[in-house]
């Protein structure tokens, strides 16, 4: 595959931890490299996979900016550091004397598509938390505000805004699926949700497929870690609000945060890193959780919760506060 016949992808890491790359490398069935090859995707450079370093890598970037090598998809992982004073010089691309901010702006001009990989590159994420001394932001968002490093009006050569493959880390298949759709010329702006996330995963809720859904239905709640019950009432779970298909498209074929015993913290959303309270607790007003399902009126939820708790089977009530199934489901006898 040559650089002129394949779908050319350049991947750069900015202000982040590299977790999205590590997640991507765990793609399986098929593996990442087989997936890319089968889709005709040519990886021009990736910091963990490519042999070119130093002057070779800089020469590649220079050729891309000059238009000598076509750039179909620019993938940026990690928040863009705009400080100090909007110069971007808190993050200099080694050996170039230029900021990553400047390089990203130059590369985005010649890219057919620009993708923010992970919540950092999409919205700012963890790097933009706290006082944000580095003035970190996403490519086209600074948390919930449009603008970011490339500006509110940015459009790629295909007249598309930044595609925010958000998640912390993002699922490997969210990345490969999006790239394959782009390579097939089968992705339009209509395939993005209101935060410019691919609807292939963002039209779902983490709640879908959660193994604790029976406990949720009867409001049988866990009270501490390792217990089996629903974690929304006491443990801070935001699965009914978080847009992702984590429990139906599992990591490594079998894992998700909830399946590992951890509450969903809504990591695909802007500002998730600063919920205003500890991640593993549910803030309440008059005993009513604040983090209700996004499309359910509060009065309805209160009424439903009261009825559900009154009807909770003894089996669920006991199992919810245990670390294993104490009371198994009964076998229904014929004719009863």
Secondary structure by P-SEA (a helix, b strand, c coil): ccccccbbbbbbbccccaaaaaaaaacccccaaaaaaaaccccccccccccccaaaaaaaaaaaaaccccccbbbbccbbbccccccccccccccccccaaaaaaaaaaacccccccccccccccccccccccccccccccccccccccccccccccccccccccccccccaaaaaaaaaaaaacccccccccccccccccccccccccccaaaaaaacccccccccccccccccccccccccccccccccccccccccccccccccccccccccccccccccccccccccccccccaaaaaaaaaaaaaaccaaaaaaaaccccccccccccccc
